[in-house]
């Protein structure tokens, strides 16, 4: 059973990065035009926006938005979170691989035996920010999340994922526990 993950290069990340970049650029231009006293953007006359305090606040929002936008663009270009889960039934080995941010731990690679899997559990938090996370408890390594922790899955997709895991656990893993 193999499963691949897209990571940072999702359509929603592209959309948010573009929207955030353009919006923050607009805020920064309005703040700069109020400081200079000239219209850099024709939609907002600079005489209507006083530099202190409105122009300063708009410049601050523009700079903060550019930082967040650059973070999103880095996440997209480095493809953070992409990788795969591979469950090799013949050899009894599980491999989990993910790309992270550049640095010492850019590559996250976990490899262990299927017989070291102690349990598969679900953590459900209901409410405004409801989330469902599927964990695999490994002997000596603790719990490893198998689904995205910020992912919001529809009930149909979530139920299908759980059925696949139940099938895998019941019909495949029982032979390795002997």
FENCORRA-V278661 format. One record per pair of residues at least 24 apart in sequence whose C-alpha atoms are under 6 Angstrom apart, sorted by the first residue. I is the first residue (numbers start at 0). GAP is how many residues later the second one is. If there is no record, write none. Layout:
i:I gap:GAP
i:I gap:GAP
This chain:
i:0 gap:86
i:1 gap:83
i:1 gap:84
i:2 gap:81
i:2 gap:82
i:3 gap:79
i:3 gap:80
i:4 gap:77
i:4 gap:78
i:4 gap:79
i:5 gap:76
i:6 gap:72
i:6 gap:73
i:6 gap:74
i:6 gap:75
i:7 gap:67
i:7 gap:68
i:7 gap:71
i:7 gap:72
i:8 gap:67
i:8 gap:70
i:16 gap:52
i:16 gap:55
i:19 gap:49
i:20 gap:45
i:20 gap:48
i:23 gap:38
i:23 gap:41
i:23 gap:42
i:24 gap:37
i:26 gap:31
i:26 gap:35
i:27 gap:31
i:27 gap:34
i:30 gap:24
i:30 gap:27
i:30 gap:28
i:114 gap:61
i:114 gap:62
